[in-house]
Amino acid sequence: MKLQEKGRQLRIFIDEDNTYKGKLLYEAIVLKARELHLAGATVSRGIMGYGADSRISTAKILRLSSHLPVVIDIVDSEENIEKIMPFLDEVVDKGLVTL
């Protein structure tokens, strides 16, 4: 899909084990983006990182973690990106949302 106008990138940083209503939060966000007909969403899992709690998480073999960082990227028009913002305000309590 080619946008005919200037696009916006929405980036959401959360932990992979964050949940919302019994579902992994990153799945809930992607499904909501699809429901709102946003152009697309990509979830990337980090191999190492830390967040506000400064706790290091890593994917090293000897130190398996299900608390790794996840980044969700959504790119669409500014108007369409605004459609998902109220949902993100509700569900992302431990994370960071950037435009």
C-alpha positions as a Markdown table, in Angstrom:
| # | Residue | x | y | z |
|---|---|---|---|---|
| 1 | Met | 0.0 | 0.0 | 0.0 |
| 2 | Lys | 1.5 | 3.3 | -1.0 |
| 3 | Leu | 0.4 | 6.3 | 1.0 |
| 4 | Gln | -0.6 | 9.3 | -1.1 |
| 5 | Glu | 0.3 | 11.8 | 1.7 |
| 6 | Lys | 3.0 | 12.3 | 4.2 |
| 7 | Gly | 3.1 | 9.4 | 6.7 |
| 8 | Arg | 3.7 | 9.2 | 10.4 |
| 9 | Gln | 5.6 | 6.5 | 12.3 |
| 10 | Leu | 4.2 | 5.3 | 15.6 |
| 11 | Arg | 6.6 | 3.3 | 17.7 |
| 12 | Ile | 5.6 | 1.5 | 20.9 |
| 13 | Phe | 8.1 | 0.0 | 23.3 |
| 14 | Ile | 6.9 | -2.6 | 25.7 |
| 15 | Asp | 8.0 | -5.9 | 27.3 |
| 16 | Glu | 7.0 | -9.1 | 25.5 |
| 17 | Asp | 5.2 | -10.5 | 28.6 |
| 18 | Asn | 2.9 | -7.5 | 29.0 |
| 19 | Thr | -0.8 | -8.5 | 28.7 |
| 20 | Tyr | -4.1 | -7.0 | 28.1 |
| 21 | Lys | -7.4 | -8.9 | 28.9 |
| 22 | Gly | -5.5 | -12.2 | 28.9 |
| 23 | Lys | -3.8 | -11.6 | 25.6 |
| 24 | Leu | -0.2 | -10.6 | 24.9 |
| 25 | Leu | -0.2 | -6.8 | 24.6 |
| 26 | Tyr | 1.7 | -6.7 | 21.4 |
| 27 | Glu | -0.9 | -9.0 | 19.8 |
| 28 | Ala | -3.8 | -6.9 | 21.1 |
| 29 | Ile | -2.2 | -3.7 | 19.6 |
| 30 | Val | -1.6 | -5.4 | 16.2 |
| 31 | Leu | -5.1 | -6.7 | 16.1 |
| 32 | Lys | -6.5 | -3.3 | 17.0 |
| 33 | Ala | -4.4 | -1.7 | 14.3 |
| 34 | Arg | -5.9 | -4.2 | 11.8 |
| 35 | Glu | -9.4 | -3.6 | 13.1 |
| 36 | Leu | -8.9 | 0.1 | 12.5 |
| 37 | His | -7.6 | -0.6 | 8.9 |
| 38 | Leu | -4.2 | 0.9 | 9.5 |
| 39 | Ala | -1.7 | 0.4 | 6.7 |
| 40 | Gly | 0.4 | -2.2 | 8.7 |
| 41 | Ala | 2.2 | -3.1 | 11.9 |
| 42 | Thr | 5.4 | -4.9 | 12.6 |
| 43 | Val | 6.5 | -6.4 | 15.9 |
| 44 | Ser | 10.2 | -6.8 | 16.6 |
| 45 | Arg | 11.7 | -8.6 | 19.6 |
| 46 | Gly | 14.9 | -7.2 | 21.1 |
| 47 | Ile | 17.8 | -9.5 | 22.0 |
| 48 | Met | 18.8 | -7.3 | 24.9 |
| 49 | Gly | 17.6 | -4.2 | 26.6 |
| 50 | Tyr | 16.2 | -2.5 | 29.7 |
| 51 | Gly | 13.3 | -0.2 | 30.5 |
| 52 | Ala | 12.2 | 2.2 | 33.2 |
| 53 | Asp | 13.0 | -0.4 | 35.9 |
| 54 | Ser | 16.7 | -0.6 | 34.7 |
| 55 | Arg | 16.5 | -4.4 | 34.8 |
| 56 | Ile | 18.6 | -5.9 | 32.0 |
| 57 | Ser | 16.9 | -8.6 | 29.9 |
| 58 | Thr | 18.8 | -10.7 | 27.4 |
| 59 | Ala | 18.2 | -13.6 | 25.0 |
| 60 | Lys | 21.5 | -15.3 | 25.9 |
| 61 | Ile | 21.3 | -19.1 | 25.9 |
| 62 | Leu | 22.2 | -19.4 | 29.6 |
| 63 | Arg | 19.9 | -16.7 | 30.6 |
| 64 | Leu | 16.6 | -17.3 | 28.8 |
| 65 | Ser | 14.1 | -14.5 | 29.3 |
| 66 | Ser | 10.5 | -13.9 | 28.5 |
| 67 | His | 10.8 | -10.3 | 29.6 |
| 68 | Leu | 12.6 | -9.1 | 26.4 |
| 69 | Pro | 11.8 | -5.7 | 24.9 |
| 70 | Val | 9.3 | -5.6 | 22.0 |
| 71 | Val | 9.0 | -2.7 | 19.5 |
| 72 | Ile | 5.8 | -2.3 | 17.5 |
| 73 | Asp | 6.1 | -0.1 | 14.4 |
| 74 | Ile | 3.0 | 1.3 | 12.7 |
| 75 | Val | 3.2 | 3.6 | 9.7 |
| 76 | Asp | 0.2 | 5.3 | 8.2 |
| 77 | Ser | -1.3 | 8.8 | 7.7 |
| 78 | Glu | -1.4 | 11.1 | 10.7 |
| 79 | Glu | -5.2 | 10.9 | 10.6 |
| 80 | Asn | -5.2 | 7.1 | 10.7 |
| 81 | Ile | -2.5 | 6.9 | 13.4 |
| 82 | Glu | -4.7 | 9.2 | 15.6 |
| 83 | Lys | -7.4 | 6.5 | 15.5 |
| 84 | Ile | -5.4 | 4.1 | 17.6 |
| 85 | Met | -4.1 | 6.6 | 20.2 |
| 86 | Pro | -7.0 | 6.3 | 22.6 |
| 87 | Phe | -6.6 | 2.5 | 22.7 |
| 88 | Leu | -2.9 | 2.9 | 23.4 |
| 89 | Asp | -3.6 | 5.4 | 26.2 |
| 90 | Glu | -5.8 | 2.8 | 27.8 |
| 91 | Val | -3.5 | -0.3 | 27.4 |
| 92 | Val | 0.1 | 0.8 | 27.5 |
| 93 | Asp | 0.8 | 1.6 | 31.2 |
| 94 | Lys | 4.4 | 0.2 | 31.3 |
| 95 | Gly | 6.0 | 1.3 | 28.1 |
| 96 | Leu | 6.7 | 4.2 | 25.8 |
| 97 | Val | 4.7 | 5.5 | 22.8 |
| 98 | Thr | 6.5 | 7.8 | 20.3 |
| 99 | Leu | 5.5 | 9.5 | 17.1 |
